[in-house]
Structure formats: C-alpha cells, structure tokens
Amino acid sequence: MESVITAAGKGTRANLPRNMRKEMLPVYSVRDNKIVLRPVIDVIINKLSNAGIDKFFVIIDKNDNGTRDYLLSLDYKIELIYQDKPKGYGYAVSLASDYVNSNFILNAGDGFILKDDYIIKMINYFKIRKKSVISLMRVKDPSRYGIASIVGKKVLSVVEKPEKPETNYALPAFYIFEKKIFNYMKYDELTPAINDFIMAGNDVYYYLIRNSDWVSIGRSENYYKILRKTYNYSERSLKK
C-alpha cells in the first residue's frame, strides 16, 4: 500500500522561523532499542514502514529545501510532490492524484498515531471492509475540529469546524482511502470532499482511537507536552 504525507504547511501557530516547518520539529522515538530524537515526519514514515507501507509520496513547499534534503537522505522509497502555493489541506492532498496508483494512507505531516498497533489494526480493518476507513477520536471541544456523525460502524457525514457540533467525534489526520476519493477533491479543505464522497453513496467506516494516542504539533506553548508524551511512550516501549 502507498501513502501520502502532507508537509507543506507554514507552521504559523507554532511560531516557527520563516524557513522552519512543524514537520521537522524533533520528537522522541525508539530506534535500535534506544530512545532518540527524530523529526516528526521521520517518525511518521518509520511508523508507516513498520506497518508494511513501502511507498511514500510527500507533499512539500517548492521552496522548502531543508525538508527536501532531509527526506531524500532517508533510506525509504520517497517521491516528493511540490506545492507551489498554500491553499488548504484538501488542495495539498489533491496534488497526489496523478501519483497514487492504488488505495492509500493519508497522514498529515505534523501528527501521528502514537500506538503502532492502531495503525496495523486500521490497515487490517480496511483490508476486511475493502472500503475507506477514517480514524476518529472523542474530544471536549468539537467545534475546533472536523466532526463526524456515525451510526453503527459507518460514517454518515462529516463537517469542518461546525458552530453547533452534533457529535464529539473528531477527525485526526489519519485516513485510509480508496483512490476514487480524488474524484471529489474540488475544495481547498479535505472534510467537504470526504462528505461528498459519502453523499455519493460510498461507504466510509471509522476506527476509534483514544484522544491521548494522537500526537499533533500545534501551538508553541504546548510543544513541551508533545515531547513529554513521546518520551514516555518511547520509554514504555523499551520496557515491553
């Protein structure tokens, strides 16, 4: 299975220097039975590789030489897709439509599922259902997220940052899509495309993860919490 990783954001909320990206901020990880610091995007690729993903399409800003050079130094099958202007998450994902050859995992470059088991279980769930699967998590402030309405194991609809959310099931930026999702990507954001996909009669299932198992780089004042969470997880992993 292939994967698409978006890494072209500006990192405004993280208060980073102009040429620095959130995807390149270090977090803790385990490599060769040691706790190490690696850029977020490196951790994402490593986790997906451990789950059996062997091809990575990474969308980056055309002027982002730092991320480009780092990715090309890694020992993975990575193909870069260059974004010429920032227009939203959905637009960035749509740039991969001419590159992806099959069903694929979509992962935002500034966040990841902490537990590898969840990733593997989601992939297996997709293989059983043979339909798109999105991850969901319960949140306290749903108006800040894309939100899903569900019934049974299926997603009925999704909406981006609703003023009056009908549920508290938020969409972390980890999805497993059928390639035909690209036919619905006519928006700058991704959530409306997913909703159109569902409204057209395509089944979409969900896999529920815990809020605490989603790691996302956001505001600069919360970055220390990410370091603490990834270090604690790495330490627990070594003790297993």
N, C-alpha and C positions, 0 to 999 in steps of 0.2 A: 504494500500500500504506500501511496505517496503522501506527502504533507505539504501544506502551505503555511508559512510563518510570516506574519506582517511585522515589519520592523522599520517603518518609515515615519513614525510619529516624532513630534518635536520635543516632547518631554516638558511641556510648559508648566504643569502642576508640580513637577519635581524640581523646578528652579535650577535646571542644569545650564552650564555654559552653552553657547550657541551651537558648537560643534560636537556636543556630547549627547548621547542617546540613552534613554532609560534601559534599553535592551542590553547595553554594555555595562551597566552597574553590576558590581560583584555581589554574589550571594554564596552561602555555604553549600557545598555538595560533597559527596563521597566519591573518590576515585582511587582505585588500587588500595582499598582499605585504609584510606587516610582522609581526613577532613581537609578540604581545600576551598579556596575562593575561586569562583568562575563567573564570567558574565552571565546574566540571566538567559540570554539567547543560547549560550553554550549548554546550560543546564537543560533547557527545553529540548534541544537537539539530542542530547545524550539520553534523556528520558524516553523520547520517541524511538530512538535507535534501539534502546533496551527492550522496547515493546514490539520490535520487529519492523519498524519503518526504515526503508532503505533509500528513499529519495526525498530531498528537501528543496522546495522552491521558497526562497526567502525574498520578500519584497522590501527594498531599502530605498532611501532617497538617493537620487542620482549623484548628489554631491557628498554623500556620506562615505568618505574614503576610509575612515577608521573602522567602521563596522565591516565594510567590504574587505579590507585587508585581513581583518581577524577571521572572518568566516572562511576566506579562501585558504587560510593557514590550517584549518581543521581537517582531520582525516575522515571526512564524510563526503557523500555524493551530494554536493550542494550546487544548485544553479540559482544565480541571482537575477531578480527581476527589478528593473529600475523604475521608480515612480518620479515623474517629472514635476508634479505639484501636489500639495496636500489637499485632498478633497473629502476625507472621511474614510472610515473603516471599510464600508461596502465598496467604495471605489478602489481602494487598495487591493481588496480581495479579487475584484473583477479583473485586475491586470493579469492574474494567473490563468485565466480561462483558455488561453492559447497554448499553455504549457502543460497543464494537468491532463493526464491520459486516462485516468480511472477515478474510482471513488477515492476520497482523500480526507485526511485530518486537517482541520484548520485550527491553528493555535496563535493567539496574539503573542507578539514577541516580548511583551512586558509582563507576562503572567503564566503560571503553570499550575497543574495539579500536583500537589506535594507527594501523594502516595502513588507509587508506580503501579500498585495493584489496581487502582481505579482506572488507570489508562488501559491496562490489559483487559480488564473486565468490560470496559466500554467497547473496545475493539471486538471482543468476542460476542458481545451483545449485538453489535452491528452485523457481524457475520451470520448470526442466527436469524435476525429480523430481515436482513437484506434491504433495510430502509434507513434513512438518515436518523442519526441519534444526536441529541444535544445534551450537554450537561446542564444541570440545574442545581441551585443551592438556595436555601431559605435565608432571607435577610431581614433585618429590622427596619430598613429604610428603602423600601422597594421603588419609590419614586426616583431614585438615583440610578436605576438600572433598566436594562431591557427585561421585561417581565413576561412570563408565560402563564397561560391558562391551560390546565390539564384535565384529563378525565381518564381514569384507569392508567394505562401505560403510555397514552398518546398525548401529544401536544395539540391543543385545539387552536391556539392563536398566540402570537407574541406581539408586544408593543414596546416601543422605546420610551423610557422615562415618562410613564403616564402620570398625570396630575393626581388622578384617583385610581391607584392600582387595585385591580380585582383580586390579586393574589400577592404572596410574598416570595414567589419562586423566581429568582433572578437567573440570568444567563451569564455564567462565567465564559470567558472567550476560548472555549474548547469545544469543538464540534467534529462530528464525522458525517460528511456529506456524500450524497450521490453526485456525480459530475453534473447532472442536469440542473442542479441548483444555479449554475451560472446563467441559465436562461432567464432567471428572474432578477438578476443583479443590474437594476437600472437606477438605483438610488445611490446617494453618497454614503448612506449608512447601511449596515447589514440586516438589522432587525426587520425592516419592511420587506426585504427580499425573502427572508425566511417566512414571513407571514403570507406573502403572495404565493410562495411555493406550497404552503399548507392549504390556502384557499383554492388552489387549482386542483386539489384532490390528492395531493401527495402525502402519504403517511409520514409523520415525524414522531419518533419516540424520544423518551428522555431517560437520563441516568442521573439519579440524585446523589450528590456528594455533600459532604459537610462544608459549611462556610469556612471553617478553620483549616480545611485542606486545600483551599485555593489561595495561592500566593500571587499578588499583583502589586507592581510598583506604582504607587500613586503620588501622594504629596510628600514633599521632602521631610516634613516633620514626623512622618510615620515610617520612614525608611529603617530606623533602628529596630522597629518591630519585625520587619521582614528578616533582618539579619538574625535576630533572636530566634524567630520561628525556624528558619532554615538550619541554623546551627543546632538547635535542639533536636530537630528531625534527623539531621546527619549523625548526631551523637547516639540517638536511639538506634539508628540503622546499624551502627558498628557493634552494638551490644547484642544484636539478634544472633 
